[in-house]
Amino acid sequence: MGTISAPQQGLTTSSAPSFAGITLTGDMVVATKTPASASAAGTAGTIAWDTSYLYVCTATNTWERVAVASW
């Protein structure tokens, strides 16, 4: 299990523990990352983004994406 801390109203972890029922209040900041392909290395539940897409790892090494658009 990872180490959890709460610097500057955030929540960080030094590894990828599994949690159920976490509620975040305030903003959640996810670092930018672009998976190299739909089969790039990844862990289910990982969320990533870049200027064009939001990416979700839906199973081990399986990424899906949705386009980002202004509204």
C-alpha positions as CSV (number, residue, x, y, z in Angstrom):
1,M,0.0,0.0,0.0
2,G,1.2,3.5,-0.8
3,T,2.0,6.5,1.5
4,I,-0.8,9.1,1.6
5,S,-0.2,12.8,2.4
6,A,-2.3,15.9,1.9
7,P,0.0,18.8,0.9
8,Q,-1.7,22.1,0.0
9,Q,-5.2,20.7,0.1
10,G,-4.2,17.9,-2.4
11,L,-4.0,14.1,-2.1
12,T,-1.0,12.3,-3.3
13,T,0.3,8.7,-3.1
14,S,3.8,7.3,-3.6
15,S,2.4,4.1,-5.3
16,A,-0.9,2.9,-6.6
17,P,-3.0,1.6,-3.7
18,S,-6.5,0.5,-4.2
19,F,-9.2,2.6,-2.4
20,A,-12.9,2.4,-2.3
21,G,-15.3,5.2,-1.5
22,I,-12.9,8.2,-1.6
23,T,-14.6,11.5,-1.9
24,L,-12.5,14.5,-2.9
25,T,-13.6,18.0,-2.3
26,G,-12.0,20.8,-4.3
27,D,-9.9,20.4,-7.4
28,M,-8.1,17.2,-8.5
29,V,-5.1,17.8,-10.6
30,V,-3.9,15.1,-12.9
31,A,-0.5,15.5,-14.6
32,T,-0.5,15.6,-18.4
33,K,0.4,12.3,-20.1
34,T,-0.2,10.9,-23.6
35,P,-0.2,7.1,-23.9
36,A,1.9,6.1,-26.9
37,S,-0.9,3.9,-28.2
38,A,-4.2,2.2,-27.2
39,S,-2.1,-0.8,-26.0
40,A,0.6,1.2,-24.1
41,A,1.5,0.1,-20.6
42,G,-1.1,1.1,-18.1
43,T,-3.1,0.1,-15.0
44,A,-6.9,-0.1,-15.1
45,G,-8.4,3.1,-13.6
46,T,-5.5,5.4,-14.6
47,I,-6.7,8.7,-16.0
48,A,-4.4,10.8,-18.3
49,W,-4.9,13.8,-20.6
50,D,-3.3,16.1,-23.2
51,T,-4.5,19.1,-25.1
52,S,-6.7,17.0,-27.4
53,Y,-7.9,14.0,-25.4
54,L,-8.9,12.5,-22.1
55,Y,-7.5,9.0,-21.7
56,V,-8.8,6.2,-19.4
57,C,-7.0,2.9,-18.9
58,T,-9.9,0.5,-18.8
59,A,-7.9,-2.8,-18.4
60,T,-4.2,-3.6,-18.1
61,N,-2.5,-2.0,-21.1
62,T,-5.8,-0.9,-22.7
63,W,-6.5,2.8,-23.2
64,E,-9.6,4.5,-24.4
65,R,-9.9,8.2,-25.2
66,V,-12.4,10.9,-25.8
67,A,-11.8,14.2,-27.6
68,V,-11.7,17.5,-25.7
69,A,-13.8,20.3,-27.1
70,S,-14.8,23.8,-26.0
71,W,-18.3,24.4,-24.7
